[in-house]
Amino acid sequence: MTDSATCTDISLALGESMGGTAPAALGWVLLEQKGAWGAKALTESGLDQDVGAELERRAKALGLKALLVKPPGRDPSKGRTVFLASSIQDASFVEELEIGDPAEILELDLAPLARGELTGAGALADAPLYLVCTNGKRDACCSRLGRAVARSLASARPGRVWECSHIGGHRFAANVVCLPEGLCYGRVQPGNAALLAEEHEAGRVVLELLRGRSAFPPAVQAAEHFLRAHGRVGAGERISLIQVDDGRTTFDLPGGQRLSVDVAEAEGPVRPASCGAEPEASARFKLISIAEH
């Protein structure tokens, strides 16, 4: 590996697993903000710093993720588009509204999102949204790889794709989030972005690109990944989380089957978490067992 290798190059060369790496978020608060974003976008952009900091604080306290968004290759709207999304299983939705002053977002009650309940602040979206991280000031890979994917996806799904600020996991760029479900994918390329959208809209997951479901804890994300990788549930089959108990996750599967998946944390490859960072040991999950519950 050369000194000029990027964090994405290194992660891919080392075969770093993506299963169980989706950012933790019960829901999402997205605020349109044109122009350049800094490494900490909510407080380092054209957005008022106090507004950005307070929005971030409120979202984090509720288990939500607040991001800035902008439309790829299109002029921003006259106002500012806001999306409020719940990614809780069986209670997922996206509400859309327009505001004039960005400070108006602080007048919204975000607590219902964390419970999988409508806020009533906006109209329900009738189609999926796709977020592509392009926050180059946080990591150059996100800009270099993300923008090409955003353009490709936007041409396939016009009006439903938004560039977004940092979601986590630069080394897996390009990163795509499918809303409302909160399905997070990594290592997406311009050539497979449209196929990813087609599969998502058909109710199927693309396992080789899947990082996890944001509303699931990392160990549960990994458990789902192992279930699918070992052929215990198909790409288009839904699973329902029943309980999590000391590393064991129990799911209901189609047909009334119930399976328990035991996973454990293990040490992964030594790699930089982002470009320019010092190499460090990564964490991964290993499968212990899959058994009838």
SETOR-802645 format. One line per 5 residues: number of its first residue (from 1); their letters; for each residue x, y, z of C-alpha. Coordinates in Angstrom, 2 decimals, decimal comma. Example, Ala and Ser with C-alpha at 12.3 -4.5 7.8 and 13.67 -1.06 7.14 Angstrom:
2
1) AS) 12,30 -4,50 7,80; 13,67 -1,06 7,14
REM end
This chain:
293
1) MTDSA) 0,00 0,00 0,00; 1,52 3,36 -1,02; 1,63 6,45 1,16; -0,75 8,15 -1,28; -3,46 5,52 -0,84
6) TCTDI) -6,77 6,94 0,36; -8,73 5,64 3,32; -11,19 4,03 0,92; -8,37 2,31 -0,98; -6,89 0,92 2,24
11) SLALG) -10,21 -0,26 3,67; -11,11 -2,04 0,45; -7,67 -3,63 0,06; -7,82 -4,97 3,61; -11,29 -6,39 3,06
16) ESMGG) -12,77 -4,42 5,94; -16,33 -5,61 6,53; -19,14 -3,06 6,30; -21,76 -5,11 8,14; -22,77 -3,38 11,37
21) TAPAA) -21,23 0,01 10,54; -24,29 2,15 9,77; -24,57 5,35 11,83; -26,96 5,11 14,77; -30,14 7,10 14,07
26) LGWVL) -33,76 6,45 14,93; -34,61 9,22 12,50; -33,21 12,07 10,47; -33,56 15,87 10,44; -32,43 17,34 7,13
31) LEQKG) -32,06 21,07 6,48; -31,32 22,50 3,05; -28,19 24,66 3,06; -26,49 25,79 -0,14; -22,82 26,65 -0,48
36) AWGAK) -19,73 25,01 0,98; -19,83 22,98 4,18; -16,98 22,75 6,64; -15,79 19,59 8,38; -18,43 20,16 11,06
41) ALTES) -21,12 21,21 8,65; -23,86 22,26 11,04; -21,61 24,87 12,65; -19,19 25,49 9,77; -21,30 26,61 6,84
46) GLDQD) -23,47 29,55 5,90; -25,95 28,41 8,54; -26,03 30,46 11,73; -23,69 28,69 14,16; -26,09 28,94 17,09
51) VGAEL) -28,92 27,44 15,06; -26,70 24,63 13,82; -25,32 23,82 17,26; -28,75 23,78 18,89; -30,23 21,64 16,12
56) ERRAK) -27,39 19,15 16,51; -27,80 19,07 20,30; -31,56 18,49 20,16; -31,30 15,79 17,50; -28,53 13,92 19,31
61) ALGLK) -30,46 13,96 22,59; -33,35 12,20 20,84; -31,25 9,63 18,98; -31,74 11,44 15,67; -29,15 12,53 13,12
66) ALLVK) -29,22 16,13 11,86; -27,62 16,80 8,49; -27,37 19,57 5,95; -28,55 18,72 2,44; -28,52 20,32 -1,00
71) PPGRD) -29,82 19,18 -4,39; -27,13 17,92 -6,77; -26,87 19,96 -9,95; -30,00 21,99 -9,21; -30,61 25,46 -7,88
76) PSKGR) -31,78 25,46 -4,27; -35,42 26,29 -3,66; -36,36 29,86 -2,76; -37,06 28,77 0,77; -35,38 25,91 2,55
81) TVFLA) -36,58 22,36 2,30; -36,72 20,38 5,54; -37,18 16,63 5,76; -38,18 14,88 8,99; -37,76 11,12 8,76
86) SSIQD) -38,40 8,22 11,09; -36,44 5,04 10,37; -37,97 2,95 13,13; -39,00 -0,45 11,81; -42,68 -0,61 10,86
91) ASFVE) -43,00 3,12 11,63; -40,90 4,70 8,90; -41,92 7,81 6,98; -40,63 11,12 5,63; -42,35 14,47 6,13
96) ELEIG) -41,41 17,38 3,90; -41,91 21,10 4,52; -40,54 24,48 3,49; -39,26 27,16 5,86; -37,99 30,67 5,19
101) DPAEI) -35,68 31,42 8,10; -33,50 28,44 9,09; -34,12 29,30 12,75; -37,71 28,10 12,20; -36,44 24,54 12,37
106) LELDL) -35,92 25,03 16,10; -39,66 25,64 16,48; -40,40 22,08 15,37; -41,12 19,35 17,90; -38,74 16,55 16,92
111) APLAR) -39,60 14,19 19,79; -42,28 12,26 17,85; -39,66 11,13 15,31; -37,80 9,24 18,03; -41,03 7,37 18,78
116) GELTG) -41,88 6,66 15,15; -44,75 9,13 15,19; -45,69 11,84 12,72; -44,83 15,39 13,76; -47,62 16,90 11,67
121) AGALA) -45,26 19,62 10,50; -45,12 18,62 6,85; -46,63 16,58 4,06; -45,84 12,89 3,78; -43,42 12,03 0,98
126) DAPLY) -44,80 9,44 -1,43; -41,44 8,14 -2,68; -38,07 7,21 -1,17; -35,33 9,77 -0,66; -31,67 9,07 -1,28
131) LVCTN) -28,88 10,85 0,57; -25,31 10,78 -0,71; -22,53 12,05 1,53; -20,39 14,60 -0,33; -18,85 16,38 2,68
136) GKRDA) -15,37 16,80 1,23; -14,11 19,04 4,02; -14,65 16,14 6,43; -12,90 13,69 4,12; -11,83 14,09 0,51
141) CCSRL) -13,10 10,61 -0,41; -16,68 11,68 0,29; -16,43 14,49 -2,23; -14,37 12,62 -4,81; -16,54 9,52 -4,83
146) GRAVA) -19,84 10,85 -3,50; -20,50 13,57 -6,05; -20,23 11,21 -9,01; -22,69 8,84 -7,34; -25,05 11,72 -6,50
151) RSLAS) -25,07 12,84 -10,15; -25,68 9,31 -11,41; -28,44 8,64 -8,90; -30,07 12,03 -9,52; -30,32 11,31 -13,23
156) ARPGR) -32,09 8,04 -12,42; -34,27 9,46 -9,64; -34,66 13,17 -10,38; -35,85 15,28 -7,46; -35,36 12,48 -4,95
161) VWECS) -31,61 12,66 -4,41; -29,83 15,04 -2,05; -26,18 15,55 -1,27; -25,69 15,46 2,49; -23,12 16,32 5,11
166) HIGGH) -21,11 13,72 7,01; -22,95 10,55 7,99; -19,91 8,59 9,21; -17,64 6,01 7,60; -15,68 8,03 5,03
171) RFAAN) -13,58 4,93 4,26; -16,72 3,33 2,82; -17,43 6,17 0,38; -19,52 6,62 -1,55; -22,10 6,35 1,22
176) VVCLP) -25,82 6,32 0,42; -28,75 6,41 2,85; -32,16 5,23 1,66; -35,00 6,95 3,49; -37,30 6,48 5,20
181) EGLCY) -36,01 3,02 6,15; -32,56 4,27 7,11; -30,82 1,58 5,08; -27,19 2,64 4,75; -24,96 1,46 1,94
186) GRVQP) -21,26 1,91 1,31; -18,80 1,60 -1,59; -21,55 2,61 -4,00; -20,34 3,50 -7,49; -21,91 5,54 -10,29
191) GNAAL) -22,40 2,34 -12,26; -24,51 0,58 -9,63; -26,29 3,54 -8,01; -29,42 3,26 -10,17; -29,57 -0,51 -9,57
196) LAEEH) -29,37 0,12 -5,83; -32,42 2,39 -6,08; -34,30 -0,18 -8,16; -33,60 -2,92 -5,65; -34,56 -0,70 -2,73
201) EAGRV) -37,86 0,25 -4,33; -38,57 -3,43 -5,00; -38,14 -4,12 -1,28; -34,81 -5,91 -1,63; -31,49 -5,21 0,08
206) VLELL) -28,16 -5,23 -1,76; -26,15 -7,25 0,72; -22,69 -6,68 -0,71; -23,11 -2,92 -0,22; -25,15 -2,96 3,00
211) RGRSA) -23,73 -1,29 6,10; -26,89 -1,69 8,16; -30,17 -0,16 9,30; -29,64 3,03 11,23; -32,39 2,34 13,77
216) FPPAV) -30,71 -0,94 14,77; -27,72 -1,01 17,16; -24,46 -2,12 15,46; -24,64 -5,69 16,81; -28,18 -6,04 15,48
221) QAAEH) -27,13 -4,64 12,11; -24,40 -7,28 12,00; -26,85 -10,01 13,03; -29,13 -9,15 10,12; -26,12 -9,13 7,80
226) FLRAH) -25,11 -12,64 8,90; -28,67 -13,94 8,55; -28,79 -12,80 4,96; -25,21 -13,78 4,12; -25,86 -17,33 5,34
231) GRVGA) -29,01 -17,65 3,26; -31,43 -17,79 6,17; -33,48 -14,91 4,75; -33,73 -13,67 1,18; -32,87 -10,25 -0,21
236) GERIS) -36,53 -9,35 -0,55; -37,75 -10,87 2,70; -38,54 -8,68 5,69; -37,38 -9,46 9,18; -38,72 -8,06 12,43
241) LIQVD) -36,53 -7,41 15,45; -38,01 -9,06 18,55; -35,39 -8,60 21,27; -31,72 -8,07 22,00; -30,14 -9,79 24,98
246) DGRTT) -26,39 -9,81 25,71; -25,19 -10,15 22,13; -28,10 -12,37 21,04; -30,62 -10,89 18,63; -33,95 -12,58 17,94
251) FDLPG) -35,80 -11,96 14,70; -39,15 -13,01 13,32; -38,87 -14,22 9,74; -41,50 -14,77 7,05; -43,56 -17,90 7,57
256) GQRLS) -43,53 -17,67 11,35; -39,94 -18,77 11,81; -38,02 -17,21 14,70; -34,22 -17,23 14,76; -31,67 -16,07 17,30
261) VDVAE) -28,31 -14,78 16,13; -25,31 -14,59 18,45; -22,52 -12,20 17,48; -19,43 -10,97 19,26; -17,05 -8,08 18,73
266) AEGPV) -13,61 -8,90 17,39; -10,59 -6,96 16,24; -10,59 -6,01 12,59; -7,79 -4,79 10,34; -5,54 -1,87 11,28
271) RPASC) -6,43 1,04 9,01; -6,95 4,81 9,12; -10,54 5,79 9,84; -10,19 8,67 7,39; -7,61 10,15 5,04
276) GAEPE) -4,62 11,56 6,94; -5,49 9,83 10,20; -3,12 7,48 11,96; -3,85 3,77 11,43; -5,79 2,16 14,25
281) ASARF) -7,37 -1,19 14,97; -10,94 -1,46 13,73; -13,77 -3,34 15,34; -15,83 -5,94 13,55; -18,41 -8,54 14,43
286) KLISI) -18,03 -12,29 14,15; -20,84 -14,78 13,97; -21,13 -17,20 16,89; -24,33 -19,02 15,97; -27,69 -18,93 14,23
291) AEH) -30,32 -21,07 15,89; -34,05 -21,69 16,05; -35,48 -19,73 18,95
REM end
